């Protein structure tokens, strides 16, 4: 790669740009272009409470986490720690779990293997009160942005690219592993 004369590298976050700029590719031009979200597919709904009712979440504060594969680096274990400390009127929905993972969930975590289409995924973002991205490694964090496109605030860890996606008006950044900080942010969102 370093022998190519006319090559440019595109990173999907400033964090990833910094990683590339510390590598053997640092002499090559590096540009940041964030991943986009189709706003015709992901948009806010005015039916949050009816969607909650339809899914059996009436009167509960719903936090959603989405991953294509749930691993420790995606914060998988942190969701369990969070579930142990949440009040009974809070529930976590995790999308992208395996059958084996679903069988091990506590009562206050609802596990879904995969959504069948974008409309179903948007519906989950719509019914959620907050999108959680408790990942320790993200090159971008598309699920965070998809949720925000649906009008749902986010809570992310202050790791890798995640903090770049959240501003004062769209969510909160907490230190990685700070479950109490996540809970404080969730309670703040619920109170507002």
Buried (B, 14 or more C-beta within 10 A) or exposed (E): EEEEEEEEBEBBBEBBBBBBBEEEBEEBEBEBEBEEBEEEBBBBBEEBEEBBEEBEBEEBBBBBBBBEEBEEBBBBEBBBEBBEEBEEEBBBBBBBBEEEBBEEBEEBBBBBEEBEEEEEBBBBBBBBBBBBBBBBBBBBBBBBBBBBBBBBBBBBBEBBBBBBBBEEEBBBBBEBBBBEBBBBBBBEBBEE
